[in-house]
Amino acid sequence: MSSKESAAIGLLLGLLESRYALRVLWALRDGHAQTFRLLQDSVGGITPNTLNTRLRELRDANLVGHGNDGYSLTSQGADLVRRLTDLSAFAGKWATSQAKKSK
């Protein structure tokens, strides 16, 4: 991996590790725009101030956009979420193995 690729991955991971960033993206994954209030409910447990900050960061990164209907993923955001869907399958298997381990 080149240093340029490493830097790009570092930037993306830095953004995604911000509190609730992945949850915001995941809440928008179905492609339907959500108002601020609906998105706050979809994410769960996020304060309005934190949601505002995450949305600003995700909009600046061109992963989330805002239109008349509310917030939605941009084409880049949708591409990222498609790539993260494999995480869902992994998480299910991992959670099952963790449950077995704790018995």
C-alpha positions as CSV (number, residue, x, y, z in Angstrom):
1,M,0.0,0.0,0.0
2,S,1.4,3.4,-1.0
3,S,1.8,6.2,1.5
4,K,-0.9,8.1,-0.5
5,E,-3.4,5.2,0.0
6,S,-2.5,5.0,3.7
7,A,-3.1,8.7,4.1
8,A,-6.5,8.4,2.4
9,I,-7.5,5.5,4.6
10,G,-6.3,7.3,7.7
11,L,-8.4,10.4,6.7
12,L,-11.5,8.2,6.1
13,L,-11.1,6.2,9.3
14,G,-10.6,9.4,11.2
15,L,-13.9,10.7,10.0
16,L,-15.8,7.4,10.6
17,E,-14.4,6.9,14.1
18,S,-16.1,10.2,15.2
19,R,-18.9,9.4,17.6
20,Y,-22.1,8.4,15.7
21,A,-20.7,9.0,12.2
22,L,-21.2,5.4,11.1
23,R,-24.6,5.3,12.8
24,V,-25.7,8.4,10.8
25,L,-24.5,6.8,7.5
26,W,-26.2,3.5,8.4
27,A,-29.5,5.3,9.2
28,L,-29.5,6.8,5.7
29,R,-28.6,3.5,4.0
30,D,-32.1,2.8,2.6
31,G,-31.8,5.8,0.3
32,H,-34.8,7.7,1.7
33,A,-34.2,11.3,2.8
34,Q,-34.7,11.9,6.5
35,T,-35.5,15.1,8.4
36,F,-33.2,16.2,11.2
37,R,-35.7,14.9,13.8
38,L,-36.3,11.6,12.1
39,L,-32.6,11.1,11.7
40,Q,-32.0,11.8,15.3
41,D,-34.7,9.2,16.2
42,S,-33.1,6.7,13.7
43,V,-29.6,7.1,15.2
44,G,-30.9,7.0,18.8
45,G,-29.2,8.6,21.8
46,I,-27.5,11.3,19.8
47,T,-27.9,14.9,21.0
48,P,-29.0,17.6,18.5
49,N,-25.6,19.3,18.9
50,T,-23.7,16.1,18.1
51,L,-25.9,15.3,15.2
52,N,-25.4,18.8,13.8
53,T,-21.6,18.4,14.1
54,R,-21.6,14.9,12.4
55,L,-23.9,16.1,9.6
56,R,-21.6,19.1,8.9
57,E,-18.6,16.8,8.9
58,L,-20.3,14.2,6.6
59,R,-21.5,16.9,4.3
60,D,-18.1,18.5,4.1
61,A,-16.7,15.1,3.2
62,N,-19.4,14.7,0.4
63,L,-20.9,11.6,2.0
64,V,-24.2,13.2,3.0
65,G,-26.3,15.8,1.3
66,H,-29.2,18.0,2.2
67,G,-32.2,18.7,0.0
68,N,-35.8,19.7,0.3
69,D,-36.8,16.3,1.8
70,G,-34.0,16.2,4.3
71,Y,-30.7,14.4,4.6
72,S,-29.6,11.6,2.3
73,L,-26.4,9.9,1.2
74,T,-24.6,11.3,-1.8
75,S,-23.4,8.9,-4.5
76,Q,-20.0,8.6,-2.6
77,G,-21.8,8.0,0.7
78,A,-24.0,5.3,-0.9
79,D,-20.9,3.7,-2.4
80,L,-19.2,3.7,1.1
81,V,-22.3,2.2,2.7
82,R,-22.5,-0.5,0.0
83,R,-19.0,-1.5,0.8
84,L,-19.8,-1.6,4.5
85,T,-22.7,-4.0,4.1
86,D,-20.3,-6.9,4.3
87,L,-19.8,-5.7,7.9
88,S,-23.4,-6.6,8.7
89,A,-22.9,-10.3,7.7
90,F,-19.6,-10.4,9.7
91,A,-21.2,-8.8,12.7
92,G,-23.9,-11.4,12.9
93,K,-21.4,-14.3,12.8
94,W,-19.2,-12.5,15.3
95,A,-22.0,-11.9,17.7
96,T,-23.0,-15.5,17.6
97,S,-19.5,-16.6,18.3
98,Q,-19.2,-14.2,21.2
99,A,-22.5,-15.5,22.7
100,K,-21.2,-19.0,22.5
101,K,-18.0,-18.0,24.1
102,S,-19.7,-16.4,27.1
103,K,-21.7,-19.5,27.9
